[in-house]
Amino acid sequence: MKIKREEEYYWQRLDNAAKIFPAISNRFSPSVFRLTVKLTSAVDGDILQRATEQALKDMPSFNVKLRRGLFWYYFEKNFAVPVVKEDNAFPCRRIDKFSDNGFLFRVLYFEKKINLEVFHVLTDGTGASHFLRHLVYLYLQEAFPQEQFEEETPSRPADSPLALDEDSFQKYQRLGDEAEKPPFSSAYHVEGVRVFGAEMKVVQGIFSASQMVALAKSKGVTVTAYFTALLLESIYQESYRYHEKKQRVSVCIPVNLRNFYKTDTMRNFFSTIGVAADFYNKEHTFDELLELASHQLQEELSAKMLADKIRYNVQAEKNLALRFVPLFFKNLGLKLIYQKGEKAHSITLSNLGRMTFPKEIAAHIDRYEFLLSTTKSQGLKTTAVSTGDVMVYTFTSNLEEMQVAKRFFRMLVAEGIPVTIASNEREEKADENL
């Protein structure tokens, strides 16, 4: 009788944030995000294939498939081989067990770009960025054997597998107090004609990170607060004022909890906060929106409020009334909860921050990009990320109209920041074409 390898018995519970994604994922709301590193030279697919296989050995947290249990989904070790492919479709397509050899991510390449697309059940943007940085390091090692590359510390595969697999929600929920159910109110949503099927429009603004930091500092706010105020103003000017509904305009902002709690986890560890403005009863100047965004961000980012949110979510998951409900009925409930949460915000802004690389690796990198898939309720989502002095702000949309994005970038140009526009519909154009 054949003896199974010990690894075949590996299984792992989904973290607290991950549990909702298998329930809500579909063709039109795939819960997939994309990280991209654009190199200074064309990508060799064969080398990238070998680098991907090695990265999985170094970071086994990604070497899993999703299985369906009676009460919950869970992860199991995947013994298949991931297949690296040339990118020839719209970004952030759905990832399921029937595609990509069962993996919960895919690696694609096109010309100078290495794309990592990830089903959110596996990890968040920070966890995925560690994997991509290690993948780029392995790729460059083989592509340029004459050079010496130093791997960035957070990506080192020597980290303990137990530490990388940690469910930090469970670990830190004890720090929170018993929290009441968060209040809910429906937000205004940008209206427009939907694109065909599962297509997704992408518009990116590329500009100087140092100039953006200086602009935000001159106004006495953070870069995230400045972007939030820009979104509120752009949605008001290009959509809300033509409909005059009573709902607030609200920006959902994911927060990387690793910045507040010590953990090396590669799994999801984030929360979300909201910044909202009422335009129905009051018109706001842009300076007022800056002050409003800065104040609400500071209030929501307190350690106590974040700890209370973690505890509330974990305790809800452990609710005995739900624990032994069959998965089919749990999925129905999770869908309703998620749809309600989506309606609480007009748009999402996920700022991944500054991606740093050792100088030998940085010399081969042109820029870093970050894309979010859209949903039925939120036809617009946005992201920001920078590396070196290059910042990329991305709008993804399932709407034909992109006036909100145009207004957003025109306002940056008006403040003296040159913006280059790139999209999946046309070649890059300089800021005067905005």
N, C-alpha and C positions, 0 to 999 in steps of 0.2 A: 504494500500500500504506500502510495506517495505521501510523504510528509510535507505539509504546507510550511512555507517560510513564515517566520515570526511576523514579518512585515504585513502579511496578508490579513492579520487580525487587527491591524491598525484601524481605529475609527475615532472620530472626534465630533463632539457636539458643536452645533453652530453657536457663534457668539450671540449676545443679546440683540445687536443691531441687524445681524445677518438673517434672523429668522423670518423677517417679513418679505425678503426679496424673492424667494421661490414662489411665494403665494401671489405676488403682484406682477411678476415678469410675464410679458407677452410680446407679440410682434411690434406693437405700437408703443409700449412702455418697457423696453428691454432691461432696464436697470444695469446698463453697461457704460463704463467710462473708458476713455482712451488717453494714454500718455504717449507722447512722441518725442524722440530725440532726433533732430535733424543734424546729420553729420556734415562735414565739409567735403566728403567724397562719396561716391556711389556705394551702396550697400551690396555686399556679396551674399547671396541667399544661402549658399552652401556653408559658409563660415557661420552665418547667423543660426543655421540649423544646429550645428555642433555646439555653439555657445548656449543655445536654449536648452539643449539636453544636459549640458554641464550645470547650468544655473539651477535646474530642477534638482540635481543631486546635491548641490550646495545649499539650497533653500527648500527643503522638503515640504514646507507649509503650502507650497503651490502644487505639489505633486499629489493632488486628490481629485476625486470625483464626488458628485452629489448623489446621495441615495435617499430613498423615501422610506421612512419607517411608519409604524402604525400611529404614533402620536407626534413625531417630529421628523424633520429631515436631519441627516447627519453626513459627515465626510468619511470617505473610505479611500485607502491608498489606490492610486491609478497606476497600473503596470503598463499602460500603453505608451507610445512615443508621440510627443506633440509634433505636428507637421507645420513648419514655417512656410507661409505662402506669400506670393506677391499680392499687394493690395489692389483690388479691382472693383470695389463696391463702396456703397455709402458707409460712413463710419458708425461704430457703436451698434452693429446689428446684434440681434438676440443670440445669446450663447446658451445652449441647452445640452442635455445628455446625449443627444443624437448627432451633435456636431463636434468638430474639433477633437475627435477621439475621447470624448467624455471630459476633457479638461475644462476648467472654469475660466480659462483665459485663452487668448490667441496672440501669436506673434506674427506680424505682417511687415512687409517692407515695400517701399516704392521709391525708386531713384535714391535719394540720399537719406530717406527717412526710415527709422525703425519705430514701428507702432506696437504698443502693448495694449490690448483691449481686455478688460477684466469685468466679469460678472460680480456685482457688488457683494454677493453672498460670500465671496472669498476673502476680500480685504477692502480697505479704503484707499484713498489716493496716496496717503503717506506710506502704507505698507507696500503698495504696488510700485511706488517710486524707488524703494530700496531694491526690489527685484529688478527693475529696469536698469538702475545704475550698475548693478552687478552684471547684468547681461551685456551692457555696453562695454564694461571693463573686459569681460571675457572675449567679446567680439574684437575689440581693438588689439588685445594681446596676440591673437592669431593673425589678424589682418595686417598688422605692422610689427612683425617679430623682431625687427631691428631696433625697436624702441623699448624703453623700460617704463611700465605704467604702475603707478601706485594706486592701490584700491582704497576707496574712501572708507573710513572706519565704520559708519553705520551699516555698510553693506557686507561686512566680513562674514563669510559663511561659518566661521568658527563659533558664532553665538550659539548658545545652548538651544537645541530643538524645543525643549520644554519652555524656555523663555519666549521663543518665537511663536509658539502655539498658545500662549497664555490668553485666557479670556479675562481681560482687564476690567470689564464691566462687573463681573462677579467679585473680583478682588477688591475693587474700590467702592462698591455700592454701600458698604458698611459705614462710610464716612458721611453719608447723607442723612438728613432727618426724614421723618415720615412726611411726604409731600402730598399736597392735594392735587387732584386732577387738573392739568393746565387748562386755563380758560380758552374757549374757542370762538372765533368769529371769522366768517368767510371774507376773503380778500377779493379785490378787483383783479380780473384776469384780462390780459391783452387779447383783443379780438382780431380776427382776420380769417382769410381763406386758408384752409389746410392744404399742405402739399400732398402729392399723390402717395398712397400706400405708406411704406415704412421709410420713405426718403427723408433726409435730414439736411437742411441748409446750414452751412458753416460760414461765418464771417469773422475774421480775426484782425485785430489792430496790433501792429508791432511798433514798439517805441522804446525810448530810453528809460531804463529802470531808475537810474539816478535822477533824471529830470522829474520823473513821477514822484519819487520820494521827496525831492526838494519842493515840488508844488504842494503836496499834502502838508509838509512841515510848515510851509509859509502860511497855511490856513489854520495851523494848530491842531491838525487831526492826523489820524493814521491813514495809510494808503487804502485799507479796507473801508474805512469810514468815508473817504472821498469817493471811492467807486460806488458805494451804497447810495450816497447823495446823488451822484450822476444818474444812477438807474432810476431813482425815484423821480427826478426831474425829467428824464427822457420819456418815461412811461406816461407821466402827466402830460407833457407837451405833445406827444405823438399818438396818444390813444385815449387816456382817461378823459381829457377835457372835451372830447367829442361825444362822450357817452354820459358823463355826469351821474355816475351811480354813487350810492351812499357808502359802498365798501371802502375800506382803507386800501392804499397801495402798500404792499408788504414785501420785503426782501428776506428770503430765507438764507441764512449763512451757516454752513457746516463748520464746526469747530474741532480742530485736532486736539483731543484730550491728552495726548502725549506731552503737550506743552505745559500741562498742569499736574500730571501724575507720572511717577517714574515707572516706565515699562519699556521693554524691547519687543513687544508683541508685533507680529506681522498681520494680525487679524484686524477686523474692524474695531476702532476705538475712537468714535467721534460722537458729538452731539450736534444739535442745531439750535440756533437762536434766531429771533426775528427782529427786524427794524421796520417800523411802519409809520406812514404819514397819512393824515386825514386831509384830503384836498376838497372834500365836499363842503365843509363848514369854514374852511380857511385856505387862502392862497398863500403859498410859502415862497420866499425868496430862496435863492440857492444857498446863501450864507446861513439862513435858518435851517435848511435841510442838512447842511454840514454839521451844525450844532446839534440838531435832533439825532442824526445818525451816530455822532460821537458819544452823546450822552447815553443813548439806548445800548450801544455796544458795551460801554464801560459797565453799565448796570447789569446786563445779561451775562457778562463774562466774569462775574464774581465767582470765587471758588465755591462758596456756599450754594449758589443757584445751580451751578453745574453738578455738584455732588448730589443735590436734591433730585435733579433730573435723572441722574444715573440710578439712584435708589428707586425712584418711582417706576422707571422702565423695567428694572430687574424684578421688583416686587410684583408688577403686573404679569410678567412672564411666569413667575412662580405661583401665581394664583391657583389654589387647589381646584377651584371651579373649572379651570381651563386645562389643568395638567393632564387629565385622563380623557379629554374630549378627542375623538378621532381626528386625524390630520385633515380630512376633507372639510370638516366643519370649522376647524381652526383657520384654514385657508380662507373660507368665506368671511369669517370675522376679521382676519388680518387685512383683507382687501378693503373692507368697509372702513377700518381704522385708517389705513393709508390714504384712501381717497379723501377722507375728511381732512387729514393733515395736509394733503396737497392743496386743498382749497383754501387753506389758511394763509397761503402766500401767493403773491403775484408772479414771482420770479426767484430764481436761485442764484446766488453768487458764492462760488467756492474758490477761495484764494489759497492756492497750494504753497505760496511763498517763494522763497529763493532756493533754487536747486544748486548746490555747490559740487564741484568736481576738483580733484587734484589737477594742477596746472597742465600736466602731460596729457590728461584726458580732455580737459577743457579746450586745448588747442585743436582738437578734432571735432568740436561741437559748435554748430552754428546757433541753434536755439532749442528751447524746450517748449512743448505744447501740451495742453490739457483740455479735453472735451468731455462734456456730459451728455448722455442721451436725454431726450425730452419725454414728457408724459402727456396724457390727455388733458389734464388740468393746466399744466404749465407748458405752454407752447414755446416758451423762451427760457433758456438756461444759460448762465454765463460762468466763466472761469478766468482766473488770472494765475500766471506763473512766470518766473524769471530765472535766467541763468546768465552769469556775467552781467553785462549792462543791457541785455535784451529782455524786455518784458513782452509777453504775448497775452492779450485779453481776447477771449473767444466768446462769441455768441453762437449757440446751436439753436435751431428753430425748426418746428414743423409747420410754420406759417409762411405763406408766400411773401408777405410784406416784411421788410427789414428796416422800417423807419426808426424804430427805437435804437437799433445798433448805429444807424447813421447819425442820429442826434447825439448819442453818447460820444462817438469819436469826433464829431464836429466841435463839441464843447471842449474836448481835450486840445484840439488844434487851436481853438480860440484862446486858450490859456498859454499858448506858445510851445506846445509839445508836438513836433512833427510826427505824424502817424502814417505808416504804410499799411495798406489794406490788402488782405489775402482772403480768398474764399474758394469753395469747391465748385464755383461756377465760372470764375474768370481768373486771369493772371493777376499777379500783384500790381497794385497801382499806388502812386504816391499820394500824399495827403491832399493835394489840391484837387484830386478827383472825388473827394468826399461830397 
